[in-house]
Amino acid sequence: MSSAAARPLWRKAALAVAVAAPVAIFVTDNIVSLQMISGRSMQPALNPDSNRLWRDVVLMDRMVQGEMAPRRLKRGDVVTLVSPSDPDLLLVKRIVAMPHDCVVPLGKPNSFVRVPKGHCWVEGDESFHSGDSSSFGPVSLALIRGRALTPVWPPSRFGASLAGLPEWKKPRVYANGSHRLSEQ
């Protein structure tokens, strides 16, 4: 092949990369992405076997950021969010209460917190290994970066459901401040 014939092929490849790269970046920032989960705070839903060499990788719905968050998020969703105390840290927690709900914080059975508009209450499923709303209070929905849909790695966990509020958390949550979730 002559060098004159190779140039158009090289230019076509460069053009394809120039078009595909911004599209891929847009999709992973705004629509869907993959996220490796480390830590024990969401056991058993994520990383159920802390002795294995790999961590769960989950498919993330990124269309829950900004104005879409209140409409697309619900109690029981596992989300990634920017830590309210350290903006360089990304947390993985479960939404326990939404705006206007009341929740009894872990370890404080004689008190409750009403979640303000534009905020949610998040907790890890493994409360002994979790820094969450029980320590830093309700978090702004603007801090949420994605909603975990399903594990894609390891293959044995592919398609496992992550949604749903664990039964043991329901008695501590009052929907719209009026009735316990466990009584619904």
C-alpha positions in Angstrom: 0.0 0.0 0.0 1.4 3.4 -0.9 1.7 6.1 1.7 -0.8 8.2 -0.3 -3.5 5.5 0.2 -2.6 5.0 3.9 -3.2 8.7 4.8 -7.0 8.7 4.2 -7.3 5.5 6.3 -5.3 7.2 9.1 -7.5 10.3 8.8 -10.7 8.3 8.9 -9.5 6.5 12.1 -8.6 9.8 13.7 -12.0 11.3 12.8 -13.8 8.3 14.2 -11.9 8.7 17.5 -12.5 12.4 17.6 -16.2 11.8 17.2 -16.5 8.7 19.5 -14.5 10.1 22.4 -16.8 13.0 23.3 -19.9 10.8 22.8 -18.4 8.2 25.2 -17.5 10.8 27.8 -21.0 12.3 27.6 -22.6 8.9 28.0 -20.5 7.9 31.0 -20.9 11.3 32.7 -24.7 11.7 32.1 -26.4 8.4 31.2 -24.8 5.2 32.3 -21.4 4.1 33.6 -19.6 1.3 35.5 -18.4 1.8 39.0 -16.2 -0.4 41.1 -17.5 -0.6 44.7 -15.0 -1.0 47.6 -15.6 -1.2 51.3 -18.0 -3.1 53.6 -20.7 -0.5 54.3 -23.2 -2.0 51.8 -22.8 -5.7 52.7 -24.5 -8.0 52.0 -26.0 -6.1 49.0 -22.6 -5.2 47.6 -19.3 -7.0 48.2 -21.0 -9.8 50.2 -17.7 -11.8 50.5 -15.1 -9.5 52.0 -12.4 -12.2 51.6 -12.4 -12.3 47.8 -9.8 -10.6 45.7 -12.2 -8.6 43.5 -14.9 -6.0 44.3 -18.4 -5.7 42.8 -18.6 -3.6 39.7 -22.1 -2.1 39.2 -24.0 -0.5 36.3 -24.8 3.1 37.4 -27.8 5.2 36.2 -26.3 8.7 35.9 -29.6 10.3 35.0 -30.5 11.0 38.6 -28.3 14.1 39.0 -29.6 17.7 39.3 -33.3 18.4 38.7 -34.0 14.8 37.8 -33.1 13.4 41.3 -36.4 14.0 43.1 -38.4 12.3 40.4 -36.1 9.3 39.7 -35.0 8.4 43.2 -36.9 6.5 45.8 -36.5 4.9 49.2 -34.4 1.7 48.9 -32.2 2.9 46.0 -28.5 2.4 46.3 -26.7 5.6 45.2 -23.2 7.1 44.9 -22.9 10.5 46.4 -20.2 13.1 47.2 -19.4 13.0 50.9 -20.8 16.0 52.7 -17.7 16.2 54.9 -15.0 15.4 52.2 -15.7 16.5 48.6 -12.9 14.2 47.3 -14.7 11.1 48.7 -17.4 9.2 46.8 -19.8 7.2 49.1 -22.1 4.3 48.3 -25.2 4.3 50.5 -28.9 3.3 50.4 -31.6 6.0 50.5 -33.7 5.3 53.6 -35.9 8.5 53.6 -36.9 11.1 51.1 -37.9 14.7 51.5 -40.6 15.3 54.2 -40.1 11.8 55.6 -39.2 11.4 59.3 -36.5 8.9 60.4 -35.3 7.7 63.7 -31.4 7.9 63.5 -29.5 4.7 64.4 -28.5 4.7 68.0 -31.0 7.5 69.0 -34.3 5.7 69.5 -35.9 8.6 71.3 -35.4 11.2 68.6 -36.4 11.7 65.0 -35.3 13.9 62.0 -37.6 15.3 59.4 -35.8 15.2 56.0 -36.0 18.7 54.5 -37.0 19.5 50.9 -34.2 18.7 48.5 -32.5 16.3 50.8 -32.5 12.5 51.6 -31.4 10.3 54.4 -28.8 7.7 53.5 -27.4 4.7 55.4 -25.1 1.8 54.7 -26.7 -1.7 55.0 -23.9 -2.7 57.4 -24.4 0.0 60.0 -21.2 -0.9 62.0 -19.0 -0.1 59.0 -20.8 3.0 57.7 -20.4 6.7 57.9 -23.8 7.9 56.8 -26.7 10.3 57.7 -26.7 8.9 61.2 -23.4 10.8 61.7 -23.7 13.7 59.2 -27.5 14.2 58.9 -29.7 14.6 55.8 -27.7 15.1 52.5 -28.6 17.3 49.6 -30.0 15.5 46.5 -27.5 17.6 44.6 -24.6 15.4 46.0 -26.0 12.3 44.4 -24.0 11.2 41.3 -25.6 7.9 40.3 -28.0 5.1 41.2 -26.7 1.5 41.2 -28.9 -0.7 38.9 -27.2 -4.1 39.1 -23.9 -5.8 39.6 -22.1 -6.7 36.4 -19.0 -8.3 38.0 -18.4 -10.9 39.3 -20.4 -12.9 36.8 -22.1 -14.9 39.5 -23.7 -11.7 40.8 -24.7 -10.3 37.3 -28.3 -9.1 37.4 -28.8 -9.2 41.2 -31.4 -6.7 42.5 -30.1 -3.9 44.7 -33.4 -2.0 45.1 -35.6 -2.2 48.1 -35.4 -1.0 51.6 -34.3 -3.8 54.0 -37.2 -4.8 56.3 -35.2 -4.0 59.5 -34.9 -0.3 58.4 -38.6 0.2 57.7 -39.9 0.6 61.3 -37.6 3.7 61.7 -39.0 5.6 58.7 -42.3 7.5 58.7 -43.4 8.3 55.1 -44.3 12.0 54.9 -43.9 12.1 58.7 -47.2 10.3 59.3 -47.1 6.5 59.0 -44.4 3.9 59.4 -43.2 2.1 56.3 -43.5 -1.2 58.2 -47.2 -0.6 58.5 -47.9 -0.3 54.8 
